[in-house]
């Protein structure tokens, strides 16, 4: 399966990379779960865009194959769309709730529509999922006093009144793998590269250019 755009590769690297980076990480893995077993489901095209139909096809495939590969236990959804209805009427939210009811832990992005209130995206607006906002260390990793939520991270509550996001995690200037010769993001935005040709640094400033897409249209 090819990831022509690169967003998915970057997210997978943040989750599962066993590579180490010295001296910053002092030999520790770059990924937060380097021993995890992954099943990648593609729903987005080479421009980083998707439709409700393509995402629903992916979610339905996960439901149908949830026990095929030794049980799918956790689902990561690093994308979002502006809500157009109550969560219980939204087809993607409905599919996500079906997966939750089947025993899968669903983790979803809060969205990149912040900092305005009530800007939590679909499917992060579903009360049954773990919704994650983005924080930044403001390029001072040894000084927690200036850590805070990024300006682009969506804020709650949801339109239905649920407090979201549930947690925040690092989401600014994160370095992870991308293929600079094959994928769209690093070739389109070379200024976000790093000294390592295999690492690309992703974040999203307030102006929200098409850098950290993963968005439904």
C-alpha positions as CSV (number, residue, x, y, z in Angstrom):
1,X,0.0,0.0,0.0
2,X,1.5,3.4,-1.0
3,X,1.1,6.5,1.0
4,X,1.6,9.1,-1.7
5,X,0.8,12.1,0.4
6,X,2.9,11.3,3.5
7,X,0.7,12.2,6.4
8,X,-0.1,8.6,7.3
9,X,3.6,7.6,7.2
10,X,4.4,10.5,9.6
11,X,1.7,9.4,12.0
12,X,2.8,5.8,11.9
13,X,6.4,6.9,12.6
14,X,5.2,8.8,15.7
15,X,3.4,5.8,16.9
16,X,5.6,2.9,16.0
17,X,9.1,3.9,15.0
18,X,11.9,1.9,16.7
19,X,14.6,4.2,15.3
20,X,16.6,6.2,17.9
21,X,17.8,9.7,17.7
22,X,20.9,10.7,19.8
23,X,21.7,12.8,21.7
24,X,18.2,14.3,21.9
25,X,16.4,11.1,22.8
26,X,19.5,9.5,24.4
27,X,19.0,6.2,22.6
28,X,15.2,6.0,23.2
29,X,12.8,5.0,20.4
30,X,11.2,7.8,18.5
31,X,7.8,6.1,18.5
32,X,5.7,5.9,21.6
33,X,4.8,2.2,21.0
34,X,7.7,0.8,19.0
35,X,6.7,-2.9,19.5
36,X,3.1,-2.4,18.3
37,X,1.6,-4.4,15.4
38,X,0.0,-2.2,12.8
39,X,-2.7,-2.6,10.3
40,X,-2.8,0.3,7.9
41,X,-6.1,1.2,6.2
42,X,-5.9,3.8,3.4
43,X,-8.8,6.2,2.9
44,X,-7.0,9.4,1.7
45,X,-5.7,10.2,-1.8
46,X,-2.4,11.6,-3.0
47,X,-3.5,15.1,-2.1
48,X,-4.3,14.2,1.5
49,X,-8.0,14.4,0.9
50,X,-10.9,12.0,1.4
51,X,-14.6,11.8,1.2
52,X,-17.1,10.5,3.7
53,X,-17.6,7.5,1.5
54,X,-13.9,6.6,1.4
55,X,-13.5,6.9,5.2
56,X,-16.7,4.9,5.8
57,X,-15.3,2.2,3.5
58,X,-12.2,2.1,5.7
59,X,-14.1,2.0,8.9
60,X,-16.4,-0.7,7.7
61,X,-13.4,-2.7,6.6
62,X,-12.0,-2.4,10.1
63,X,-15.2,-3.6,11.6
64,X,-15.5,-6.6,9.2
65,X,-11.9,-7.6,9.9
66,X,-11.6,-6.7,13.5
67,X,-10.8,-10.3,14.5
68,X,-9.0,-11.4,11.4
69,X,-5.5,-10.3,12.5
70,X,-5.6,-11.4,16.1
71,X,-8.0,-8.7,17.1
72,X,-7.8,-5.0,16.4
73,X,-7.7,-3.4,19.8
74,X,-7.0,0.3,19.2
75,X,-7.9,2.5,16.3
76,X,-6.1,5.8,15.6
77,X,-8.0,8.4,13.5
78,X,-5.7,11.3,12.7
79,X,-8.2,13.3,10.6
80,X,-11.2,15.5,11.0
81,X,-14.1,17.3,9.4
82,X,-16.2,20.1,10.6
83,X,-19.5,18.8,12.1
84,X,-22.6,19.2,9.9
85,X,-25.0,17.6,12.3
86,X,-25.4,16.2,15.8
87,X,-22.9,13.4,16.3
88,X,-25.6,10.7,16.5
89,X,-26.7,11.6,13.0
90,X,-23.2,11.7,11.4
91,X,-22.4,8.6,9.4
92,X,-18.7,8.6,10.4
93,X,-19.6,9.1,14.1
94,X,-22.1,6.2,13.7
95,X,-19.4,3.9,12.3
96,X,-17.0,4.9,15.0
97,X,-19.6,4.2,17.7
98,X,-20.2,0.8,16.1
99,X,-16.4,0.0,16.4
100,X,-16.5,1.2,20.0
101,X,-19.4,-1.0,20.8
102,X,-17.4,-3.9,19.3
103,X,-14.7,-3.3,22.0
104,X,-12.2,-1.3,20.0
105,X,-10.6,1.7,21.8
106,X,-10.9,4.6,19.3
107,X,-8.5,7.5,19.6
108,X,-9.3,10.6,17.4
109,X,-7.8,14.0,16.7
110,X,-9.6,17.0,18.2
111,X,-9.1,18.7,14.9
112,X,-7.1,21.7,13.5
113,X,-9.9,24.2,13.7
114,X,-8.8,26.0,16.9
115,X,-8.6,27.9,18.9
116,X,-12.3,28.8,18.7
117,X,-14.7,27.1,21.1
118,X,-17.0,24.4,19.8
119,X,-14.5,23.5,17.0
120,X,-14.0,19.8,17.8
121,X,-14.0,17.9,14.5
122,X,-15.8,14.7,13.4
123,X,-15.1,12.0,14.7
124,X,-13.5,13.5,17.8
125,X,-16.8,14.9,18.7
126,X,-18.1,11.4,19.5
127,X,-18.4,11.1,23.3
128,X,-17.3,7.5,23.2
129,X,-13.9,8.1,21.8
130,X,-10.7,9.4,23.3
131,X,-10.2,12.8,21.7
132,X,-6.7,14.2,21.6
133,X,-5.7,17.8,21.3
134,X,-2.2,19.1,20.4
135,X,0.3,20.8,22.8
136,X,3.6,22.3,22.1
137,X,6.8,22.8,24.2
138,X,7.5,26.1,22.3
139,X,10.9,24.7,21.3
140,X,12.0,24.6,25.0
141,X,11.8,20.9,25.9
142,X,13.6,21.4,29.2
143,X,11.3,24.2,30.3
144,X,7.7,23.1,31.0
145,X,6.6,26.6,32.1
146,X,5.8,27.7,28.5
147,X,4.1,24.4,27.4
148,X,0.6,24.8,26.2
149,X,-2.1,23.9,23.7
150,X,-1.3,24.9,20.2
151,X,-3.2,27.7,18.5
152,X,-4.5,25.4,15.8
153,X,-5.8,22.6,18.1
154,X,-9.6,22.4,18.2
155,X,-11.4,23.3,21.4
156,X,-14.6,22.2,23.1
157,X,-17.1,21.8,24.2
158,X,-18.9,19.9,21.4
159,X,-22.2,21.3,20.1
160,X,-23.9,18.6,22.3
161,X,-22.1,19.9,25.4
162,X,-19.4,17.3,25.9
163,X,-16.1,18.4,27.3
164,X,-13.4,17.8,24.7
165,X,-10.6,17.1,24.1
166,X,-10.1,14.4,26.7
167,X,-6.3,14.7,26.7
168,X,-3.6,16.7,25.0
169,X,-0.4,15.3,23.6
170,X,2.7,16.7,21.8
171,X,1.5,18.0,18.4
172,X,3.9,20.7,17.4
173,X,7.1,20.4,15.3
174,X,7.2,16.6,15.6
175,X,9.8,14.8,13.5
176,X,9.0,11.4,11.9
177,X,9.7,9.5,8.7
178,X,8.7,10.5,5.2
179,X,10.2,9.7,1.9
180,X,11.4,12.9,0.5
181,X,11.7,11.5,-3.0
182,X,8.3,9.8,-3.3
183,X,5.8,11.6,-1.1
184,X,4.0,14.9,-1.7
185,X,4.3,16.6,1.6
186,X,8.1,16.8,1.9
187,X,8.6,17.7,-1.8
188,X,5.9,20.4,-1.5
189,X,7.2,21.9,1.7
190,X,10.9,21.4,1.8
191,X,11.3,24.1,4.5
192,X,9.9,21.6,7.0
193,X,12.6,19.1,6.4
194,X,15.4,18.3,8.8
195,X,19.1,17.5,8.8
196,X,18.1,13.9,8.4
197,X,16.7,13.4,4.9
198,X,14.3,10.7,6.1
199,X,12.7,12.9,8.8
200,X,10.1,15.6,8.2
201,X,8.9,18.0,10.8
202,X,5.1,18.5,10.9
203,X,3.0,21.1,12.7
204,X,0.5,23.6,11.7
205,X,0.7,27.4,12.3
206,X,-2.5,29.4,12.9
207,X,-2.8,30.3,9.2
208,X,-3.4,26.6,8.5
209,X,-1.8,26.1,5.1
210,X,-2.4,22.6,3.5
211,X,0.5,21.1,5.5
212,X,-1.0,18.8,8.1
213,X,-4.1,17.8,6.1
214,X,-5.8,14.5,6.9
215,X,-9.1,16.4,6.3
216,X,-12.3,15.3,4.8
217,X,-13.9,17.3,2.1
